[in-house]
Amino acid sequence: MENGNKLETSGNKDYFNTDHLKSGLKTRALRGTSVAVIAQICVFVTQTISILILARLLTPRDFGLVTMVVAVSLLLQNLGCNGFIEAIIQRKEINHNQISTLFWINVGLGFFLMLLFLVSAPLIAWFYKEPLLKPIVGAIAITIFLGGLSNQHVGLLTRKMDFIKVSVNEMVAALVSAIIPILLAYYGWGYWALVSKWILVPLMITLGAWFICSWRPSLPIRGTEVWPMLRFAFNTYGSFIMSYLLRNVDKILIGWSYGSQPLGYYDRAYHLSYMLPNQLVSPITNVALSAFSRVSDDHEKFRNNYLNVLSVLAFVGMPLSAALTLISNDLILLLLGPQWNESAKIFFAFAPAIGIVILYTTHGWLHLSLGTPERWFRWGIISFVVTVLFFIIGLPFGAKGVAIAYSISFYILIGPALWYAGKPIHLKLSSVLSRLWKYYIAALASGTFCWFILTVHSFTSNVFLKFNILIRILVSVLLCLAIYLIIIITLYRSFRPIAEFTSLLRLIIDKKEPSGK
C-alpha cells in the first residue's frame, strides 16, 4: 500500500486529479472536439487511401477470408477497450492502486481470451468450411492480448482531456498500419497483408500509449474498491457485445450462407458506408462522455446540451446520407474499381440509413455519462433480437437483402433507443423529434429531387451520364447540398441552423485558452 501511495504522489498524480477541468469545461470540450475531429479526418484519409490501393492489389476473397476471422476476434479484443476505458473516464474519483489493479485484471482477461481464440481455430475453420482460416486465427489471436495492454493509459489520458496525445497516437497507428500492408500486398503476400493491418493497429497504439503516458502500474492490491468500476466495465462491455454482434452477425450469416466472395463485396460496402459516420461520431464520443459526465446532476443543462449536439449531428448527417445514396454507384466505381460492382448495389442499400445511424449512436453517450451501463446492456439485448430478425428476413435475398434489412432496423429502433436512454433525465421523444424532423425532410426532399433530375428525367440524365465520373460526383453532391440548405432555410424561415453550425465551428477553432467560466 505504501508503494502505491508513493507512486500516486509522484509523477502519476496529475492523471488522477481532474478538479482543474471544471474550469472552462465547454471550451475544453470544444477544443477536444476540434483536435479529435482533425485527427479522425487524417485517419479517415489514410484509411481511405489504404482501401483504394489494397482493393486493387487484393481480391474480394482475400477480404472475405480475413473478415471471417476478424468478425470473431474483435469481439474478444474489445473486452477492455469498451468498458474499462469508460469506467476510468466516468468515475469522479480514482487512485493509482485502483488503476493498477484494473490493469492486471485487464491483462489477465486478455491472455485468457487469446488462448481461448487460439483453441477455437479448428471450429472457426469448420464453421466456414475454410481450412485457410486456421493460420489466420493463429496470427490474429495476438491482437486480443495487445488490446488490453494500453486501455488504462488511454483511459487516464482521456479522463485528463489530453486529446492531443491520444489523437496523435491514433494517427501514427493508422499511418503505419496503412503503409506496411500495402507493401506486403504489392510483394504478393495476399490476405496476409490484411492480417498484418489488424495486428499493427493495437501494437502501435500500445507502444504509443506507454510512450506518451508516464503512468506505470504497480502490483495489484486487495481492498482497492475496484468492484464498482468492474461492474461498470462489464455492463458496458455487455452493451458492446450486443452492438458488436449487430455489426458482425450479418457478416457471419453471409459468409456461412454464400461464401467468402459475396462476403468480401458486403464487407467493403459496409466498411465504406459506416466508416463515414464512425469518423464523425467517434472523435466526439470521448469528449461528450467527459463533458456530459461533469453535468450529469443538472438534468436541464444535460438535456439542452445533448439536444444541441444532436441538432448539429442531424444538420450534418442527414444531407450526408442523401448525397451518399445519390452517388453510391459512382463512388464505389471510383474508389474500388469496376471489379467491385456488387459492392455498389449493397452500398446503395446502406446509404439511406447513414444519418440515422449517426444519431442512433448517441444513445450510448446518455447511458455512459449518466452511469447507467446496465440499462444500455438491457437495451442492447432488445435491439439485437429485433435486428437479427430483420437479418433472417433479408438473408434469402442475398447480401443486398441483409443490407436493406439492416437499414430498416435503425429507422425502427432509433426512437425507442433515445427515449429509453434519456428516461433518467426526463428527455422526451417529442423534444428529440422537434429538433430532427426538419433536417430529415430537407435531406429526403433534396435527395429525391436530385435523383429524379440526374438519373430518371430522360433529357438531363442523358447529358449528366456523359460527364466524367469526378464531375458527376461533384455536381451531385453540390446540387444536393444546395437544395438541402434552401429547404432548411425555408422550413426554419431563417438562417439559424447554418448560423449555429458556423458559430460552433468558430468556437472549435478559436485559439483562446479556457476562461474559467
N, C-alpha and C positions, 0 to 999 in steps of 0.2 A: 504493500500500500504506500509505503514511504517513497519507493521508487516512482510509482505512478504520480504521486503528488509533486515530486521534484520535477518530473518531466512537464507537468502541467504548468508549473510556474516559470519554466524556461522558454525555449523557442516555440513551444506548442501553444502558449497561452492565447495568442491572437486568434487562433482557429476556433476557440470556444466562446469568446465574448463577442456578442453582436449588439450590445446596447447602443453603440455609436451609429448603427444602421437606421435607427428610428428617426434620426435627423435627416430631413430631406428625402424621405422614402420614395416619394413619387419621382423625383429627379433621378435617384439611383436606379429605380426600376426602368425608367425610360432609357437611361444611359446603358443599362444592361441589355435592354431590348435591342438598341442600335448595334451594340457590339456583337450580340448573338446573331442578329439578322445578317449583318455583313459577313460574319464567319460562315453562316449557313449558305449564303449566296456563293461564297468561294467553294464550299464543299459541294454544293449543287453543280456548279460549273465543272468542277473537277470530276465528279461522278458522271455527269452527262457526257463529257469528252471521253471518259473511260468506256462508257457504254457504247458510244458510237464506234470506237475503234475495236473493242472486243467483239461487237456484233458482226463485224466484217472479217475478223480473224478466226472466229469460232462458229460452231453450228448450233441450231436450236437444240439438238440432242445434248450437246455439251452443257448448255444452261439447264436443261431438264434434269440431267443426272445430278448435278450439284444441288439444285433446288430440292430434290427428293430428300437429300441428307440434311440440308440446312433447315428445312421445314421442321425437323425434329430437334436439331442441335441448339437452335436459338431459343427454344422453349426452356432448355436447361441452362444455357449460358446466361440468360437474363434473370436468373433467380435473385442475384444480388443487385443487378442494375435497376430492377424495378421492384423496389421495396426498401432496401437498406439505405439507398441514397435519399429517398424521400423522407424516411424516418429521421435522418440526420438533419435535413433541411427544416422539416416541420416542427420539430421539438424545440420548445422555448429554451430549455437549459440542458446542456450536455457537459461531459467532462472527459478527460483523457482515458481514464480507466474504462469507461463505458465503450468508447470508440475502439479501444484496443481489444476488448472482449468481443465486440461485434466483428472486428477484422478476422479474428481467428475462427469464429463461427462461420463466417462467410467463406474463408479459405477451406475449412473442413468440408463444408457442403459442396463446394466446387470440385474438390478432389473426389469425393464420393460419386457425384453425378458424372464426372468424367469417366470413371471406371464403369459405371452403370451403362453409359452410352457405348463404350468400347465393347462390352459384353453383348449389347443388343445388335451389333453389326450383322450377324447372320440372319437375325429376324427381319431387319430392315431390308436386306437383300432379297429375302424370300417374299416379303410382302409385295415388293415392286417387281419381283421376277427379274432382277438385275444383279448378277454376280459382281459387276464392276463397282458396286456401291460399298463393298466390304473395305477395300483400302481407303476409299474416300472418307468413310466413317472414322477409320483409324487416325487419319490426318486431322480431321476437323474436331475430333474429340478434345484436343489440346485447348481449343478456344474456350471450352467450358471452364477449365481451370484458370486460364488467363483472365477471363471476365470478372473473377472475384477478387483479383489482387489490387485493383485500383478504386473500388467503389467508395471506401472510406475517404480516400484522398480527394476524389471528385466531389463527394458529398460535403466535405469540410470547405472546399474552395467555393462551392455554390452557395452554401449557407452564409459564407462571408461576403457573398455577392461579388466575388472576384472573377467576373465573367470573362475578362480578357485572357487570363491564363487558361481557363477551361476551353475557350474558343480556339485559341492558338494551338492547343494540344490536339483538338479535333481536326483542325485544318492540316496539320502536319501528318496525322494518321491517314487522312483522306488522300493526301498527295502521294505518300509512299505506297499506299495500298492501290493506287491507280497506276503508277509508273511500272512497278515490278511485274504485276500480272500482264500488262501489255507486252513487256519484253519477253516474258515466258511464252505468251501466246504467239508472238512473232517467230520465236525459235521452235515452234511446233510442240509445245507441251500440252496442247488441247485443254481438256477440262481441269487439268492440274493448275493451270493459270488462274482459273476461277477459285479453286481451293486455296491457293496462296493468298488471294484477296481477302477471304474470310478469316484467315489466320493472322494476317498482317494488321488488320484493324484493331483487335483487342491487344495485340502485342505492343503496337506503337502507343496506344492510349495508356497502357500500363507503364511503359518505360517513361513516357512523358509526365504522367501524373506523379510518379515517385521523384522525378527530377524537379518539377516546379512546386511541389508541396513538401515542405520541410518536416511535416509531422511523421513520426515513426512509431509503430505500435510497440508496446511492452507486452509482457506475458499476460495472459488472461487472468482476471481476478474475480473470485466469487463475491456476491453481495453488492454488485455494482448497479443493480436495478435496471438491467437491460431488457427484462421481460416485456415491459410496455412497448419498447422500441421494436422488439422481435415480433410482438403481436401486430403492431402497425405494419411492419415489413411483410409479414406473411399474409396478412389480409390484402395488402397492396399487390403482392405477387400473385395471390389468388385471382385478383381482378385482372392482372396482366395475363395470366394463363387463359382466362376466358377470352380476353381481347386477342391474344396471340392465336388461339385456336380458330377464332373467327377469321383471322388473316391467313391461316395456313391450311385449315381443313379442306378448303376449296381446292388447293393445290394437291393435297393428298388424294382427294377423291378423283381429280382429273388424271393424276399420274397413275393411279390404280386402275381406272376405267379405260383410259385412252393411250397411255404410254408416255415416254419422255418427250417426243417431238411436239405433240399438242400442248404438253405442259410447258415446254420452252416458249411457245408462242404466247401462252397465257401469262407466264411469269414476266416476260418483258413488257407486255401491255399493262399488267398490274403494277409493275415497278414504276413505269413512267407515269401512270395516272395518279398514283398515290405518293410518288416522290415529291411532287409539287406541293400538295397540302402539308406533307410532313415537313418540308423545308420551311413552310410558312409558319406552322404551329409549333414545331419542335423547339426553335430557339426562344420562343416566348414562354414555353411551359415552365421552365425552372424559375424564370423571372416572375411570372404570375404566381407561382407557388410561394416564392419567398415574400412577395409583396402582399398577396391576399392573406397569408398566414398571420401577418402582423396586424390585420384589421378584422380578424375573424370574430371578435367580440362585438363589433359595431355592425349589426346586420344591415342597417340602412345604407351605410357607407359601402359595405361589401356589395350589396345589390347594385348600387349605382355604378360602382367601378366595373363590376362584371358586365353589366348591360352595355356600358360604354365600349368595353373591349369587344364584346360580341357584335356590336354595330359596325365597328371598324373592320372586323374579320368578314362580316357579311358584305360590306361595301366592296371589299377586295375579292372575296372568294366567289361570289355569285357570277360576276362577269367573267372571271377566270374559267369557271365551269362552262359557261356558254361558249366562250371563244375556243376552248379546247375541243368541245364537241364539234364545233364548226370546222376545225382544221384537222381533225383526227387522222384522216387518210393521208393528207399531205405531210403531216408531222411525222408519222411513222415511216413514210417513204423517204423523207429527208434524213431522219436520224438513224434508222436501222437499215435501209435499203430495200429493194424490191423483194428479196427473199423472205421478208417478214410481213407480207401482205395479210396473212391471217391475224397477225397481232393488231393490225389497224382496225379490223372488224370488232375485235374484243375491246380495244381501247375506246371505240365509239360507244360501246355499252357501258363502260365505266365512267366516262367523262361527265354525263349529266348529274352525277351524284357528288362530284368533287367538292363543290361549295357546301353541300350538306355535311359531308364528312368533316370538313374544317370546323364547322360549328359543333358537330356532334362530339368531337374530341374534347371540347372544353368542359364537358360534364365531369371529367376526371379531375380538373382543376378544383372544382367545387368540393368534391369528396375529400381530396387530399388536404387542401388548405383548411377545411373545417375539421380535420381529424376524424373523418368517418370512413375509413377504408373498408370496414365491414359492410357498409351499405353499398359501396362500389362493387364489392365482391358479389353481393346478392344480385345486384342489377346485372352483373356480368353473366351470371348463370341464366337469367331470363333472356338476355339478348342473344346468348349463344344458342339456346334452344330454338328461338324464333328464326335466327339466321340459317341454322343448319337445315331447318325445314324448307326454307327457300332454296338452299343449295340442292337438296334432294329433288325438289320440283324441277329445277333448272338443269340438272345433270344429264337427263336423257337427250337434251338439245345441244350437247357438246359444251366446249369451253365458253362459247359466247352465251349460251343459256345460263351458265353459272354466273357469268359477269352481270347479266341483266338482273338475275335474282339478287345478287349482292347489292346492286344499286338500289333496288326497290326496298330492300330491308332497312337501309339507312333512312329513307323517307318515312317509313313506318315507325322506326324506333326513336327518332330524334326528339319528338315531343315528349313522350313518357320519360326519356332519359334525363332531359333538362328539368322537367317537373320534379322527378324523384330526387335528383341531386340537390336541387335548390330548396327542397322542403324544409330543412332545418333553419334556413334564413328567411322563410316565407316568400320565396321567389315564385311569383305567379306566372303560369304559362301565357296568360293574356299579355303580360308585360313583355315577355320574350317575343311573342308573335307581333306585337305592335311595333317592335324595333326592327323586325326582319322582313315582314311581308312585302314592303315596297321594293327592297333590293331584289327579292326573288322574282317578283312580277316584272321588274325592269329587265332583269337578265333573261328571263323566259321570252319576253316580247322581242328584245333585241336579237337574241339568237335565232328565233323563229323567222323574223323578218329577213335577216341576212341569209339564212338557209334557203328561203324561198327565192330571193333575188339572185343569189350566186349559184345555186345548183338546180332549182326547179324551173324558174322562168326561162323559157327557151332562148330568147334573144341574149339576155345578159349572161346566162350560163355558158352559152357557146363562145362568147367573147372572153369570158373570165377563164375558162379552161385552157385557152391558148396561151395564157401568161406563164412565165417562168414560175416554178414551184415556190421560190422565196417571195416573189411578188404576190402570188396567191395567198400565202400565209399572212404577209404583211397587210394586204388590203382587207382580208377577212377580219383580222384582229382589230385594226384601226376602225373599220366600219362598225363592228360590233360594239367596241368601246364607246365610240361617239354616240351611237343611238342609245346605248345604256345610260350615258350621262345626261342626255337630253330628257329621257324618260324620268330619271331620278329627279332632275330639276323641276320637271312638270309635276310630279307626284308630291314633292315637298313644297312646291311653289317658292323655292328659294335655293340658294347655293350652299345651304347649311351643311349637308353631308360632305360636300367637297371641301368646304372651309374647315370642318372639324378634322378631316383626314390630313389636309396640308398643315394645319396647326400642330397636329400630333407629330408629323414628320419634322417640323421645325424644332419642337421640343426635344426630339430624339437626337438630332444632330447638333443641338446647341452645345457649345463647349464650356458653359459656365459650370462651376462646381455646385454641389448641393448647398442650398442656402440655410438649411436648418429648420425650415418651416414645416 
